[in-house]
Amino acid sequence: MPLISHWGGPRHGDVDEVPADQLASSVLVYDGPRWFGVYQRFEPVQTQDTPLGPAEVWVVRE
């Protein structure tokens, strides 16, 4: 599963495994129960090293 690094919003700094089929669009929506938020793929695409491995950066969409 791909790794996502969150930038901004309530999930800032979190790194999560996200099923590849959920990354088919440029928007990733979390509807709870822990957090609510909408993130979008950072353009141009960037990755960062994390303890879990390289993760693609997604930013909060306001």
C-alpha positions in Angstrom: 0.0 0.0 0.0 1.3 3.5 -0.8 2.3 5.8 2.0 0.9 9.3 2.4 2.5 12.1 4.4 -0.1 14.7 5.4 0.8 18.4 5.4 -1.5 20.8 7.3 -4.9 20.3 8.8 -5.8 17.9 11.7 -3.6 15.1 10.3 -0.5 17.2 9.9 2.6 15.1 10.2 0.7 11.8 10.1 2.0 9.1 7.7 -0.7 6.5 6.7 -0.9 3.6 4.4 -3.7 4.3 1.9 -5.2 1.7 -0.5 -4.0 2.5 -4.1 -7.6 2.6 -5.4 -8.3 5.6 -3.1 -5.5 7.6 -4.8 -7.1 7.4 -8.2 -8.3 11.0 -8.0 -6.3 14.0 -6.9 -8.4 14.4 -3.7 -8.4 12.2 -0.6 -11.4 12.6 1.8 -11.4 11.4 5.4 -14.8 11.2 7.0 -13.9 10.1 10.5 -14.2 8.7 13.0 -10.9 10.1 14.2 -10.4 13.0 11.8 -12.4 14.9 9.1 -10.6 16.5 6.2 -9.8 16.8 2.5 -6.3 16.5 1.2 -5.0 16.9 -2.3 -1.9 15.6 -4.0 1.0 18.2 -3.8 2.0 19.5 -7.3 4.6 18.8 -8.4 4.5 15.4 -6.8 7.0 15.2 -3.9 8.0 12.4 -1.6 9.7 12.6 1.8 11.5 10.0 3.8 9.6 8.8 6.9 10.3 6.0 9.5 7.9 3.8 7.5 9.6 4.5 4.2 9.2 7.1 1.4 5.8 8.8 1.4 4.0 11.0 -1.1 3.1 14.4 0.3 -0.6 15.4 0.3 -1.7 18.9 1.5 -4.8 20.0 3.3 -7.4 21.5 0.9 -9.2 24.5 2.4 
